[in-house]
Amino acid sequence: MGSAKIDFANLDLKDTLDLAILIEEEAKDRYAEFVDQMEIHRTPEAAQFFHMMVDNEAKHEAALTASRASLFQGAPRHVSRAEIWDIEAPEYDQTRAFMSARQAMGVALQCEIKAYDFYAAALPHARDNEVRKLFLRLRDEELAHQEMVRKEIAKLPPDPGIDPEAFADEPTAQ
């Protein structure tokens, strides 16, 4: 998780909204990449779940963007995606060819926990009251997202116990 460049103590509300928008955007983009990977590997259940996560992240991004636009119409952004990395987005090495929907949901659950931890860690450093309120709201939303993913996991039958690594091709001489 990368956030070393972020000075939480000096963030204002606009910058905090921008940061949250970028975090959602990064997660949405990464999940979209995973949809493509799962479709290539003919793993439709995992692709379908990752697609649902793309939609969820897009909704959160849109809501935050609307809030920002109503409060700070046209004001320039001072934070960039260069300041964040994998705050809520799943890490690239978390997907595997032939992963199950349960495994895909496990990846998403880890990401929601990671995002919760990020916002919880930022809270003690926020000096501005409006920034604190936003961090609290974002942290609590991540708890709700965790619960949503847990409910989806509970609906699934157990995995058959097949290790996706068993399908990996052995290296061959060229």
Buried (B, 14 or more C-beta within 10 A) or exposed (E): BEBEEBEBEEBBBBBBBBBBBBBBBBBBBBBBBBBEBBBEBEBEBBBBBBBBBBEBBBEBBEBBBEBBEEEBEEEEBEBEEEBBBBBBBBBEEBBBBBBBBBBBBBBBBBBBBBBBBBBBBBBEBBEBEBBBEBBBEBBEBBBEBBEBBEEBBEEEEEBEEEEBEEEEEEEEEE
